[in-house]
Amino acid sequence: MKESNTKMKDKLNWRRNKVNELSVRGFSQAEILRMLEISEPNISRDIEYLKQVANDSIRNHMGKKLPYEFTTCISGLEPCINE
């Protein structure tokens, strides 16, 4: 059972990556569904999933990484400002 779940997850990840790749290359949803031979609801769910992953990534960057990078930049600029 675990093997089939793994295979299904691998297929789903492959499809989502392919949808993302084709979308980035400028193909419409209609073109992508024809190329990948998947249904319109599947491609819509994949795109919504990809948008959610992107939003989560931005939130993570803004909440955890950006404050440190900002503080580091300000600390680096202070000697220049003081001169």
Secondary structure as GFF3:
##gff-version 3
##sequence-region A 1 83
A	DSSP	alpha_helix	2	24	.	.	.	ID=ss1
A	DSSP	alpha_helix	29	36	.	.	.	ID=ss2
A	DSSP	alpha_helix	40	60	.	.	.	ID=ss3
A	DSSP	pi_helix	61	65	.	.	.	ID=ss4
A	DSSP	alpha_helix	66	82	.	.	.	ID=ss5
###
